Amino acid sequence: MIFLKTEDEIELMRAANRLVAQTLAEVGKALRPGVTTAQLDKLAEEFIRDHGAEPTFKGFPNPYGGPFPGSICTSVNEVVVHGVPSEDVVLREGDIISVDCGTLLNGYNGDSCYTFQVGEVSEEVRQLLRTTKEALYCGIATAVAGHRVGDIGYAVQSHCESAGYGVVREFVGHGIGKEMHEDPQVPNFGRRGQGKQLKNGLCIAIEPMITMGTYEVYMMSDRWTIKTRDGKPAAHFEHTIAIHHGKADILSSFEEIEMLEASRNQTL
């Protein structure tokens, strides 16, 4: 069932998503070679709780195994999504890490993801990140009242595949509101004019998950971590949006992160 949000609910979701944006920026400030993903997770959880919210991912149920142990997902290099924070994962110069974060604030959820560079990365990897981020905004541009979910997927898929990248099939975007995952599903592939129609009040998370090689992935033994089948890097960017007054209203934000990257001369 799809739940359309009122003006007041959209503003509550905006607050939750802005907290996600602030949390991602705090994590970004701490990124450097030698830092563990467990340290990033601790920082994020404390920041979220200090601002009166709960980390939605903490304890999130898994149909294949135990609940998620972290407050953020930390997916390094060939890890596509759902990387589990660990003291054993130490960031190195040239890594990329996608940090996916969710908050529950005043009964509503925020959800966003950003793929960060750790120090200097190769131009090949930078191009993957650049294209994936562009694809996110291509999808958002098509998210207007009267269009359909397939229009979003087509926009993302065509932008990335035309550049020679893989578009992950097994994991998709989603509706969001009082629950982290609501209807409808929002794939990063599809056909124009197909799928659920977009209406005012619909809130969805659009999240391209794009690979440098094949789109095939597999699950690690922890029953969470998803890696590329060929071991090549993957990128993941996500915004939560509302269809508001007929067009996409981005409720999350990359502004603070992009300012941080500009100061480090890492702008894509």
ChimeraX commands (.cxc) that place a marker at each C-alpha (Angstrom):
marker #1 position 0.00,0.00,0.00 radius 0.5
marker #1 position 1.28,3.46,-0.93 radius 0.5
marker #1 position 0.89,6.22,1.67 radius 0.5
marker #1 position 0.79,9.78,0.33 radius 0.5
marker #1 position 2.08,12.35,2.81 radius 0.5
marker #1 position 0.47,15.61,3.92 radius 0.5
marker #1 position 2.31,18.95,3.95 radius 0.5
marker #1 position 2.99,18.53,7.68 radius 0.5
marker #1 position 4.33,15.00,7.20 radius 0.5
marker #1 position 6.64,16.14,4.42 radius 0.5
marker #1 position 8.12,18.76,6.75 radius 0.5
marker #1 position 8.66,16.14,9.45 radius 0.5
marker #1 position 10.43,13.98,6.89 radius 0.5
marker #1 position 12.52,16.95,5.79 radius 0.5
marker #1 position 13.76,17.34,9.39 radius 0.5
marker #1 position 14.69,13.64,9.60 radius 0.5
marker #1 position 16.51,13.81,6.28 radius 0.5
marker #1 position 18.41,16.97,7.18 radius 0.5
marker #1 position 19.69,15.15,10.26 radius 0.5
marker #1 position 20.86,12.33,7.97 radius 0.5
marker #1 position 22.67,14.93,5.85 radius 0.5
marker #1 position 24.37,16.40,8.93 radius 0.5
marker #1 position 25.37,12.93,10.11 radius 0.5
marker #1 position 26.90,12.04,6.75 radius 0.5
marker #1 position 28.86,15.29,6.83 radius 0.5
marker #1 position 30.18,14.48,10.31 radius 0.5
marker #1 position 31.29,11.07,9.06 radius 0.5
marker #1 position 32.91,12.74,6.06 radius 0.5
marker #1 position 34.97,14.98,8.33 radius 0.5
marker #1 position 36.38,11.90,10.09 radius 0.5
marker #1 position 37.34,10.04,6.91 radius 0.5
marker #1 position 41.08,9.50,6.51 radius 0.5
marker #1 position 43.48,6.60,6.04 radius 0.5
marker #1 position 43.82,4.56,9.24 radius 0.5
marker #1 position 40.26,5.10,10.47 radius 0.5
marker #1 position 38.13,1.99,10.97 radius 0.5
marker #1 position 34.52,1.72,9.85 radius 0.5
marker #1 position 33.62,0.85,13.47 radius 0.5
marker #1 position 34.93,4.27,14.54 radius 0.5
marker #1 position 32.76,5.94,11.90 radius 0.5
marker #1 position 29.74,3.97,13.11 radius 0.5
marker #1 position 30.27,5.03,16.73 radius 0.5
marker #1 position 30.57,8.67,15.68 radius 0.5
marker #1 position 27.37,8.47,13.63 radius 0.5
marker #1 position 25.32,6.78,16.34 radius 0.5
marker #1 position 26.35,9.30,18.97 radius 0.5
marker #1 position 25.59,12.22,16.64 radius 0.5
marker #1 position 22.13,10.87,15.77 radius 0.5
marker #1 position 21.17,10.15,19.37 radius 0.5
marker #1 position 22.54,13.50,20.57 radius 0.5
marker #1 position 20.07,15.14,18.18 radius 0.5
marker #1 position 17.06,13.32,19.62 radius 0.5
marker #1 position 16.70,10.67,16.94 radius 0.5
marker #1 position 17.30,6.94,16.57 radius 0.5
marker #1 position 19.58,5.28,14.01 radius 0.5
marker #1 position 17.04,3.34,11.94 radius 0.5
marker #1 position 19.53,0.77,10.69 radius 0.5
marker #1 position 20.56,-0.37,14.19 radius 0.5
marker #1 position 18.87,-3.73,14.76 radius 0.5
marker #1 position 17.12,-3.65,11.38 radius 0.5
marker #1 position 15.73,-7.16,10.75 radius 0.5
marker #1 position 17.24,-9.43,8.12 radius 0.5
marker #1 position 15.17,-12.24,6.55 radius 0.5
marker #1 position 18.41,-14.17,5.94 radius 0.5
marker #1 position 20.04,-13.80,9.35 radius 0.5
marker #1 position 20.47,-11.63,12.43 radius 0.5
marker #1 position 19.64,-7.92,12.84 radius 0.5
marker #1 position 22.00,-5.29,11.44 radius 0.5
marker #1 position 24.64,-4.53,14.10 radius 0.5
marker #1 position 25.59,-1.01,13.02 radius 0.5
marker #1 position 24.01,2.43,12.86 radius 0.5
marker #1 position 25.29,3.09,9.34 radius 0.5
marker #1 position 26.23,0.90,6.40 radius 0.5
marker #1 position 29.89,1.31,5.43 radius 0.5
marker #1 position 30.57,-0.20,2.01 radius 0.5
marker #1 position 34.21,-0.04,0.88 radius 0.5
marker #1 position 35.42,-0.42,-2.73 radius 0.5
marker #1 position 33.80,-3.57,-4.19 radius 0.5
marker #1 position 31.13,-3.68,-1.47 radius 0.5
marker #1 position 27.95,-2.41,-3.13 radius 0.5
marker #1 position 25.62,-2.05,-0.13 radius 0.5
marker #1 position 25.05,-3.13,3.48 radius 0.5
marker #1 position 28.68,-3.16,4.54 radius 0.5
marker #1 position 28.87,-3.93,8.27 radius 0.5
marker #1 position 31.03,-1.55,10.34 radius 0.5
marker #1 position 34.03,-3.35,11.83 radius 0.5
marker #1 position 37.29,-2.70,13.67 radius 0.5
marker #1 position 38.86,-5.00,11.09 radius 0.5
marker #1 position 38.05,-2.72,8.14 radius 0.5
marker #1 position 40.70,0.01,8.09 radius 0.5
marker #1 position 40.43,2.71,5.42 radius 0.5
marker #1 position 43.39,3.17,3.10 radius 0.5
marker #1 position 44.52,5.92,0.76 radius 0.5
marker #1 position 42.66,5.55,-2.54 radius 0.5
marker #1 position 39.64,3.72,-1.10 radius 0.5
marker #1 position 36.07,4.74,-1.70 radius 0.5
marker #1 position 33.37,4.20,0.91 radius 0.5
marker #1 position 29.64,4.59,0.55 radius 0.5
marker #1 position 28.02,5.56,3.83 radius 0.5
marker #1 position 24.29,4.86,4.01 radius 0.5
marker #1 position 22.46,6.43,6.94 radius 0.5
marker #1 position 18.92,6.40,8.26 radius 0.5
marker #1 position 17.30,8.27,11.14 radius 0.5
marker #1 position 13.94,8.07,12.86 radius 0.5
marker #1 position 12.94,11.51,14.16 radius 0.5
marker #1 position 9.49,12.40,15.50 radius 0.5
marker #1 position 8.02,9.26,13.98 radius 0.5
marker #1 position 9.35,9.72,10.43 radius 0.5
marker #1 position 12.35,8.35,8.61 radius 0.5
marker #1 position 15.22,9.92,6.72 radius 0.5
marker #1 position 17.51,7.98,4.38 radius 0.5
marker #1 position 20.47,9.06,2.27 radius 0.5
marker #1 position 23.81,7.72,1.04 radius 0.5
marker #1 position 27.02,9.28,-0.26 radius 0.5
marker #1 position 30.13,7.64,-1.68 radius 0.5
marker #1 position 33.24,9.35,-0.31 radius 0.5
marker #1 position 36.84,9.37,-1.52 radius 0.5
marker #1 position 39.55,8.50,0.99 radius 0.5
marker #1 position 42.46,10.70,0.03 radius 0.5
marker #1 position 43.39,10.61,-3.65 radius 0.5
marker #1 position 41.57,8.10,-5.84 radius 0.5
marker #1 position 42.19,7.13,-9.45 radius 0.5
marker #1 position 40.52,9.09,-12.25 radius 0.5
marker #1 position 38.77,5.89,-13.33 radius 0.5
marker #1 position 37.12,5.62,-9.91 radius 0.5
marker #1 position 36.31,9.33,-9.83 radius 0.5
marker #1 position 34.47,8.92,-13.12 radius 0.5
marker #1 position 32.40,6.07,-11.66 radius 0.5
marker #1 position 31.42,8.27,-8.72 radius 0.5
marker #1 position 30.71,11.23,-11.00 radius 0.5
marker #1 position 28.45,9.22,-13.29 radius 0.5
marker #1 position 26.56,7.57,-10.41 radius 0.5
marker #1 position 25.89,10.92,-8.77 radius 0.5
marker #1 position 24.76,12.38,-12.10 radius 0.5
marker #1 position 22.43,9.41,-12.54 radius 0.5
marker #1 position 20.79,10.15,-9.18 radius 0.5
marker #1 position 19.89,13.63,-10.39 radius 0.5
marker #1 position 18.76,12.27,-13.77 radius 0.5
marker #1 position 16.31,10.07,-11.88 radius 0.5
marker #1 position 15.18,12.93,-9.66 radius 0.5
marker #1 position 14.55,15.16,-12.70 radius 0.5
marker #1 position 12.01,12.64,-14.02 radius 0.5
marker #1 position 10.21,12.33,-10.66 radius 0.5
marker #1 position 7.27,14.60,-11.41 radius 0.5
marker #1 position 3.55,14.07,-10.87 radius 0.5
marker #1 position 2.04,12.02,-13.68 radius 0.5
marker #1 position 5.25,10.18,-14.56 radius 0.5
marker #1 position 5.83,6.60,-13.48 radius 0.5
marker #1 position 8.43,4.70,-11.50 radius 0.5
marker #1 position 9.76,3.20,-14.72 radius 0.5
marker #1 position 10.68,6.68,-15.94 radius 0.5
marker #1 position 13.06,7.07,-12.99 radius 0.5
marker #1 position 14.66,3.68,-13.57 radius 0.5
marker #1 position 15.04,4.33,-17.29 radius 0.5
marker #1 position 16.77,7.66,-16.65 radius 0.5
marker #1 position 19.27,6.11,-14.22 radius 0.5
marker #1 position 19.91,3.01,-16.33 radius 0.5
marker #1 position 20.39,4.81,-19.63 radius 0.5
marker #1 position 22.80,7.35,-18.12 radius 0.5
marker #1 position 25.00,4.68,-16.51 radius 0.5
marker #1 position 24.90,1.99,-19.16 radius 0.5
marker #1 position 25.75,4.51,-21.88 radius 0.5
marker #1 position 28.99,5.11,-19.95 radius 0.5
marker #1 position 29.72,1.39,-19.79 radius 0.5
marker #1 position 28.76,0.77,-16.15 radius 0.5
marker #1 position 26.63,-1.96,-14.57 radius 0.5
marker #1 position 23.29,-1.25,-12.89 radius 0.5
marker #1 position 22.58,-3.53,-9.91 radius 0.5
marker #1 position 19.27,-5.37,-10.23 radius 0.5
marker #1 position 18.83,-7.07,-6.86 radius 0.5
marker #1 position 18.61,-3.89,-4.73 radius 0.5
marker #1 position 16.37,-0.92,-5.42 radius 0.5
marker #1 position 15.05,2.36,-4.04 radius 0.5
marker #1 position 11.82,2.48,-2.09 radius 0.5
marker #1 position 8.98,4.43,-0.61 radius 0.5
marker #1 position 9.65,5.95,2.81 radius 0.5
marker #1 position 7.68,7.55,5.63 radius 0.5
marker #1 position 6.75,6.20,9.03 radius 0.5
marker #1 position 8.51,3.03,7.90 radius 0.5
marker #1 position 11.99,2.97,6.41 radius 0.5
marker #1 position 10.83,0.79,3.51 radius 0.5
marker #1 position 7.39,1.43,2.09 radius 0.5
marker #1 position 5.78,0.89,-1.31 radius 0.5
marker #1 position 6.56,1.40,-4.10 radius 0.5
marker #1 position 9.87,-0.15,-5.01 radius 0.5
marker #1 position 11.99,2.18,-7.17 radius 0.5
marker #1 position 14.39,0.19,-9.39 radius 0.5
marker #1 position 17.38,1.80,-11.07 radius 0.5
marker #1 position 16.36,0.20,-14.35 radius 0.5
marker #1 position 13.10,0.09,-16.25 radius 0.5
marker #1 position 10.97,1.25,-19.13 radius 0.5
marker #1 position 9.44,4.64,-19.60 radius 0.5
marker #1 position 5.74,4.78,-18.88 radius 0.5
marker #1 position 5.76,1.60,-16.78 radius 0.5
marker #1 position 5.15,1.06,-13.05 radius 0.5
marker #1 position 3.30,2.98,-10.36 radius 0.5
marker #1 position 2.26,6.52,-11.16 radius 0.5
marker #1 position 3.93,9.34,-9.22 radius 0.5
marker #1 position 1.49,11.53,-7.29 radius 0.5
marker #1 position 1.75,14.55,-5.02 radius 0.5
marker #1 position 2.60,13.45,-1.50 radius 0.5
marker #1 position 4.60,10.40,-2.56 radius 0.5
marker #1 position 7.93,10.15,-0.74 radius 0.5
marker #1 position 10.59,7.88,-2.19 radius 0.5
marker #1 position 14.30,7.15,-1.84 radius 0.5
marker #1 position 16.09,7.10,-5.20 radius 0.5
marker #1 position 19.44,5.33,-4.91 radius 0.5
marker #1 position 21.54,4.29,-7.90 radius 0.5
marker #1 position 23.90,1.40,-7.10 radius 0.5
marker #1 position 26.34,1.29,-9.99 radius 0.5
marker #1 position 29.34,-0.94,-10.69 radius 0.5
marker #1 position 32.49,-0.44,-12.74 radius 0.5
marker #1 position 32.09,-3.90,-14.29 radius 0.5
marker #1 position 29.34,-6.50,-14.27 radius 0.5
marker #1 position 26.12,-5.75,-12.41 radius 0.5
marker #1 position 26.22,-9.23,-10.85 radius 0.5
marker #1 position 26.61,-9.31,-7.06 radius 0.5
marker #1 position 26.77,-11.84,-4.23 radius 0.5
marker #1 position 26.15,-11.96,-0.48 radius 0.5
marker #1 position 28.94,-12.57,2.03 radius 0.5
marker #1 position 28.69,-15.08,4.88 radius 0.5
marker #1 position 27.60,-12.35,7.34 radius 0.5
marker #1 position 24.30,-12.35,5.40 radius 0.5
marker #1 position 24.48,-8.57,4.97 radius 0.5
marker #1 position 27.50,-7.49,2.91 radius 0.5
marker #1 position 26.87,-7.40,-0.85 radius 0.5
marker #1 position 29.90,-7.40,-3.17 radius 0.5
marker #1 position 30.41,-7.16,-6.90 radius 0.5
marker #1 position 30.91,-10.56,-8.51 radius 0.5
marker #1 position 34.02,-9.41,-10.41 radius 0.5
marker #1 position 35.61,-7.52,-7.50 radius 0.5
marker #1 position 35.46,-4.15,-9.24 radius 0.5
marker #1 position 34.41,-0.98,-7.35 radius 0.5
marker #1 position 30.82,0.15,-6.89 radius 0.5
marker #1 position 29.26,3.53,-6.06 radius 0.5
marker #1 position 26.00,4.40,-4.31 radius 0.5
marker #1 position 24.30,7.78,-3.97 radius 0.5
marker #1 position 20.83,8.32,-2.49 radius 0.5
marker #1 position 18.37,11.13,-1.86 radius 0.5
marker #1 position 14.94,11.01,-0.27 radius 0.5
marker #1 position 12.46,13.14,-2.22 radius 0.5
marker #1 position 8.82,14.13,-2.03 radius 0.5
marker #1 position 6.58,14.72,-5.03 radius 0.5
marker #1 position 5.52,18.17,-3.90 radius 0.5
marker #1 position 3.54,20.70,-5.93 radius 0.5
marker #1 position 3.98,18.46,-8.94 radius 0.5
marker #1 position 7.77,18.07,-8.90 radius 0.5
marker #1 position 10.61,16.53,-6.92 radius 0.5
marker #1 position 11.45,18.22,-3.63 radius 0.5
marker #1 position 14.79,16.86,-2.35 radius 0.5
marker #1 position 14.41,16.39,1.41 radius 0.5
marker #1 position 17.99,15.25,2.08 radius 0.5
marker #1 position 21.07,17.27,1.17 radius 0.5
marker #1 position 24.66,16.88,-0.01 radius 0.5
marker #1 position 25.47,20.56,0.43 radius 0.5
marker #1 position 27.62,20.26,3.56 radius 0.5
marker #1 position 29.44,17.23,2.17 radius 0.5
marker #1 position 30.18,19.01,-1.10 radius 0.5
marker #1 position 31.56,22.00,0.79 radius 0.5
marker #1 position 33.82,19.62,2.71 radius 0.5
marker #1 position 34.99,17.96,-0.50 radius 0.5
marker #1 position 35.66,21.33,-2.11 radius 0.5
marker #1 position 37.89,22.26,0.83 radius 0.5
marker #1 position 39.81,19.02,0.26 radius 0.5
marker #1 position 39.90,19.49,-3.54 radius 0.5
marker #1 position 37.95,16.24,-3.98 radius 0.5
marker #1 position 34.99,17.69,-5.87 radius 0.5
marker #1 position 33.65,15.32,-8.49 radius 0.5
marker link #1:1,2 radius 0.2
marker link #1:2,3 radius 0.2
marker link #1:3,4 radius 0.2
marker link #1:4,5 radius 0.2
marker link #1:5,6 radius 0.2
marker link #1:6,7 radius 0.2
marker link #1:7,8 radius 0.2
marker link #1:8,9 radius 0.2
marker link #1:9,10 radius 0.2
marker link #1:10,11 radius 0.2
marker link #1:11,12 radius 0.2
marker link #1:12,13 radius 0.2
marker link #1:13,14 radius 0.2
marker link #1:14,15 radius 0.2
marker link #1:15,16 radius 0.2
marker link #1:16,17 radius 0.2
marker link #1:17,18 radius 0.2
marker link #1:18,19 radius 0.2
marker link #1:19,20 radius 0.2
marker link #1:20,21 radius 0.2
marker link #1:21,22 radius 0.2
marker link #1:22,23 radius 0.2
marker link #1:23,24 radius 0.2
marker link #1:24,25 radius 0.2
marker link #1:25,26 radius 0.2
marker link #1:26,27 radius 0.2
marker link #1:27,28 radius 0.2
marker link #1:28,29 radius 0.2
marker link #1:29,30 radius 0.2
marker link #1:30,31 radius 0.2
marker link #1:31,32 radius 0.2
marker link #1:32,33 radius 0.2
marker link #1:33,34 radius 0.2
marker link #1:34,35 radius 0.2
marker link #1:35,36 radius 0.2
marker link #1:36,37 radius 0.2
marker link #1:37,38 radius 0.2
marker link #1:38,39 radius 0.2
marker link #1:39,40 radius 0.2
marker link #1:40,41 radius 0.2
marker link #1:41,42 radius 0.2
marker link #1:42,43 radius 0.2
marker link #1:43,44 radius 0.2
marker link #1:44,45 radius 0.2
marker link #1:45,46 radius 0.2
marker link #1:46,47 radius 0.2
marker link #1:47,48 radius 0.2
marker link #1:48,49 radius 0.2
marker link #1:49,50 radius 0.2
marker link #1:50,51 radius 0.2
marker link #1:51,52 radius 0.2
marker link #1:52,53 radius 0.2
marker link #1:53,54 radius 0.2
marker link #1:54,55 radius 0.2
marker link #1:55,56 radius 0.2
marker link #1:56,57 radius 0.2
marker link #1:57,58 radius 0.2
marker link #1:58,59 radius 0.2
marker link #1:59,60 radius 0.2
marker link #1:60,61 radius 0.2
marker link #1:61,62 radius 0.2
marker link #1:62,63 radius 0.2
marker link #1:63,64 radius 0.2
marker link #1:64,65 radius 0.2
marker link #1:65,66 radius 0.2
marker link #1:66,67 radius 0.2
marker link #1:67,68 radius 0.2
marker link #1:68,69 radius 0.2
marker link #1:69,70 radius 0.2
marker link #1:70,71 radius 0.2
marker link #1:71,72 radius 0.2
marker link #1:72,73 radius 0.2
marker link #1:73,74 radius 0.2
marker link #1:74,75 radius 0.2
marker link #1:75,76 radius 0.2
marker link #1:76,77 radius 0.2
marker link #1:77,78 radius 0.2
marker link #1:78,79 radius 0.2
marker link #1:79,80 radius 0.2
marker link #1:80,81 radius 0.2
marker link #1:81,82 radius 0.2
marker link #1:82,83 radius 0.2
marker link #1:83,84 radius 0.2
marker link #1:84,85 radius 0.2
marker link #1:85,86 radius 0.2
marker link #1:86,87 radius 0.2
marker link #1:87,88 radius 0.2
marker link #1:88,89 radius 0.2
marker link #1:89,90 radius 0.2
marker link #1:90,91 radius 0.2
marker link #1:91,92 radius 0.2
marker link #1:92,93 radius 0.2
marker link #1:93,94 radius 0.2
marker link #1:94,95 radius 0.2
marker link #1:95,96 radius 0.2
marker link #1:96,97 radius 0.2
marker link #1:97,98 radius 0.2
marker link #1:98,99 radius 0.2
marker link #1:99,100 radius 0.2
marker link #1:100,101 radius 0.2
marker link #1:101,102 radius 0.2
marker link #1:102,103 radius 0.2
marker link #1:103,104 radius 0.2
marker link #1:104,105 radius 0.2
marker link #1:105,106 radius 0.2
marker link #1:106,107 radius 0.2
marker link #1:107,108 radius 0.2
marker link #1:108,109 radius 0.2
marker link #1:109,110 radius 0.2
marker link #1:110,111 radius 0.2
marker link #1:111,112 radius 0.2
marker link #1:112,113 radius 0.2
marker link #1:113,114 radius 0.2
marker link #1:114,115 radius 0.2
marker link #1:115,116 radius 0.2
marker link #1:116,117 radius 0.2
marker link #1:117,118 radius 0.2
marker link #1:118,119 radius 0.2
marker link #1:119,120 radius 0.2
marker link #1:120,121 radius 0.2
marker link #1:121,122 radius 0.2
marker link #1:122,123 radius 0.2
marker link #1:123,124 radius 0.2
marker link #1:124,125 radius 0.2
marker link #1:125,126 radius 0.2
marker link #1:126,127 radius 0.2
marker link #1:127,128 radius 0.2
marker link #1:128,129 radius 0.2
marker link #1:129,130 radius 0.2
marker link #1:130,131 radius 0.2
marker link #1:131,132 radius 0.2
marker link #1:132,133 radius 0.2
marker link #1:133,134 radius 0.2
marker link #1:134,135 radius 0.2
marker link #1:135,136 radius 0.2
marker link #1:136,137 radius 0.2
marker link #1:137,138 radius 0.2
marker link #1:138,139 radius 0.2
marker link #1:139,140 radius 0.2
marker link #1:140,141 radius 0.2
marker link #1:141,142 radius 0.2
marker link #1:142,143 radius 0.2
marker link #1:143,144 radius 0.2
marker link #1:144,145 radius 0.2
marker link #1:145,146 radius 0.2
marker link #1:146,147 radius 0.2
marker link #1:147,148 radius 0.2
marker link #1:148,149 radius 0.2
marker link #1:149,150 radius 0.2
marker link #1:150,151 radius 0.2
marker link #1:151,152 radius 0.2
marker link #1:152,153 radius 0.2
marker link #1:153,154 radius 0.2
marker link #1:154,155 radius 0.2
marker link #1:155,156 radius 0.2
marker link #1:156,157 radius 0.2
marker link #1:157,158 radius 0.2
marker link #1:158,159 radius 0.2
marker link #1:159,160 radius 0.2
marker link #1:160,161 radius 0.2
marker link #1:161,162 radius 0.2
marker link #1:162,163 radius 0.2
marker link #1:163,164 radius 0.2
marker link #1:164,165 radius 0.2
marker link #1:165,166 radius 0.2
marker link #1:166,167 radius 0.2
marker link #1:167,168 radius 0.2
marker link #1:168,169 radius 0.2
marker link #1:169,170 radius 0.2
marker link #1:170,171 radius 0.2
marker link #1:171,172 radius 0.2
marker link #1:172,173 radius 0.2
marker link #1:173,174 radius 0.2
marker link #1:174,175 radius 0.2
marker link #1:175,176 radius 0.2
marker link #1:176,177 radius 0.2
marker link #1:177,178 radius 0.2
marker link #1:178,179 radius 0.2
marker link #1:179,180 radius 0.2
marker link #1:180,181 radius 0.2
marker link #1:181,182 radius 0.2
marker link #1:182,183 radius 0.2
marker link #1:183,184 radius 0.2
marker link #1:184,185 radius 0.2
marker link #1:185,186 radius 0.2
marker link #1:186,187 radius 0.2
marker link #1:187,188 radius 0.2
marker link #1:188,189 radius 0.2
marker link #1:189,190 radius 0.2
marker link #1:190,191 radius 0.2
marker link #1:191,192 radius 0.2
marker link #1:192,193 radius 0.2
marker link #1:193,194 radius 0.2
marker link #1:194,195 radius 0.2
marker link #1:195,196 radius 0.2
marker link #1:196,197 radius 0.2
marker link #1:197,198 radius 0.2
marker link #1:198,199 radius 0.2
marker link #1:199,200 radius 0.2
marker link #1:200,201 radius 0.2
marker link #1:201,202 radius 0.2
marker link #1:202,203 radius 0.2
marker link #1:203,204 radius 0.2
marker link #1:204,205 radius 0.2
marker link #1:205,206 radius 0.2
marker link #1:206,207 radius 0.2
marker link #1:207,208 radius 0.2
marker link #1:208,209 radius 0.2
marker link #1:209,210 radius 0.2
marker link #1:210,211 radius 0.2
marker link #1:211,212 radius 0.2
marker link #1:212,213 radius 0.2
marker link #1:213,214 radius 0.2
marker link #1:214,215 radius 0.2
marker link #1:215,216 radius 0.2
marker link #1:216,217 radius 0.2
marker link #1:217,218 radius 0.2
marker link #1:218,219 radius 0.2
marker link #1:219,220 radius 0.2
marker link #1:220,221 radius 0.2
marker link #1:221,222 radius 0.2
marker link #1:222,223 radius 0.2
marker link #1:223,224 radius 0.2
marker link #1:224,225 radius 0.2
marker link #1:225,226 radius 0.2
marker link #1:226,227 radius 0.2
marker link #1:227,228 radius 0.2
marker link #1:228,229 radius 0.2
marker link #1:229,230 radius 0.2
marker link #1:230,231 radius 0.2
marker link #1:231,232 radius 0.2
marker link #1:232,233 radius 0.2
marker link #1:233,234 radius 0.2
marker link #1:234,235 radius 0.2
marker link #1:235,236 radius 0.2
marker link #1:236,237 radius 0.2
marker link #1:237,238 radius 0.2
marker link #1:238,239 radius 0.2
marker link #1:239,240 radius 0.2
marker link #1:240,241 radius 0.2
marker link #1:241,242 radius 0.2
marker link #1:242,243 radius 0.2
marker link #1:243,244 radius 0.2
marker link #1:244,245 radius 0.2
marker link #1:245,246 radius 0.2
marker link #1:246,247 radius 0.2
marker link #1:247,248 radius 0.2
marker link #1:248,249 radius 0.2
marker link #1:249,250 radius 0.2
marker link #1:250,251 radius 0.2
marker link #1:251,252 radius 0.2
marker link #1:252,253 radius 0.2
marker link #1:253,254 radius 0.2
marker link #1:254,255 radius 0.2
marker link #1:255,256 radius 0.2
marker link #1:256,257 radius 0.2
marker link #1:257,258 radius 0.2
marker link #1:258,259 radius 0.2
marker link #1:259,260 radius 0.2
marker link #1:260,261 radius 0.2
marker link #1:261,262 radius 0.2
marker link #1:262,263 radius 0.2
marker link #1:263,264 radius 0.2
marker link #1:264,265 radius 0.2
marker link #1:265,266 radius 0.2
marker link #1:266,267 radius 0.2
marker link #1:267,268 radius 0.2
view
